[in-house]
Amino acid sequence: MRPNTTINEAIWSNQGWGGVGNSKLRPLISTNLDLSFEWYFDESSIFSVGLFNKDMTDRLESLKETYYWRDLRTDYRREDISIDELLMIPNGQTPADGCMPVRNTQWENRDEAWDLGCHEVSVSVLKNGEKAHNRGVELNFTDNFDSLPGVLSGLGVSMNYTFSDAGSKPERSEVSGLIQPSVPSAWTPRHSSNSTLFWKYKDVEMRLAHRYNGVRFQGRVGDHGMVWADQTHNVDFSVNYRVNSDISVSLHALNLTDQVTRSFYTASNMPVPGRLSMNDDGHYLNEHGQVISVVYGDGFIPATEEQIMSTPELQSQLTTHLIQEGNPMKDNGVDRSRTIGVNKTGRQYRLSVRVNF
């Protein structure tokens, strides 16, 4: 991994952007356990079941967070700088603390200098994430109906299905301190399947294939969101004709369902301005998710709104309500309407001729 770092100051904005490599990344380590059962009930037919378990450490994760960055404008002799030296976690610093100040060109002719604070950069940082796992089951069935008479003897079917339960331990944001919920492994659907109906007789071969992928996790977006790829159904068809021992002609029709690839956004730890964190019973919660309480007799009872608002110590425990929309891979009720992007490849047709000389 190249440890190069890029920061764009974006002088027309109070926030820049950048990307940071990481030369201290450790390699992914995976401990795998697989168990399979296979039954060959005919010469060309099989039914199999496979169980798998993967425990992973030091997986790669890219987090986009907002930092201040160190003022290096007069540090001409520096030949290198570490990530820890360059990026500063926002904590009330001012340019006097060594951060890069906000510099906006449209204000160059103002009558007096304004202290606009430290310049922010939204930076994608590669890091080794928390432990993760991927466990599940695979089912496979293939059968050739060669016992059927005549042209039907070339019929066959092949199907497989995979269930995958993948997840990771919660991550803590270095900048905000928020606990990010567990997420699945990127691009690993919970449900996926492939089905193929094929026919081969003499010099002609045909295949009709269907491929399904459930919702897949793509990545986090800052502290407050996640991006997902929506489920897809793809159908392909192909036919091949062998003219003679040296010449064959084939036609491939891809994506007959005209499937698009759509990504969407869900909220995670998204603060709601003006709304305080409460449980289902209407009691106010502190930053640890515990009910704010007051002494009553020999124990404690939930504090009322009047008690909280009249007591500064209790007010300081109030936290802003955070939206957690959940995991659309497990919950069909999660809102998938906020589209980020749509990629459309359309139907594709390819005709080819193969000639052996």
Secondary structure, DSSP 8 states (H G I E B T S, - for coil): ----EEEE--TTSSEEEEEE--TT----EEEEEEEEEEEEEETTEEEEEEEEEEEEES-EEEEEEEEEEB--TT-TT-----HHHHEE--SS--GGGTB-B---GGGTT-SS-----B-EEEEEEEEE---EEEEEEEEEEEEE-TTS-GGGGGEEEEEEEEEEEEEE--EE-TTT--EE-----TT--SEEEEEEEEEEETTEEEEEEEEEE--EEEEEETTTEEEEE--EEEEEEEEEEE-SSSEEEEEEEE-TT--EEEEEEEEEEEEEEEEE-B-TTS-BB-TTS-B-EEEETTEEEE--HHHHHT-HHHHTT--EEEEE---TTT-TTS----EEEEEE---EEEEEEEE--
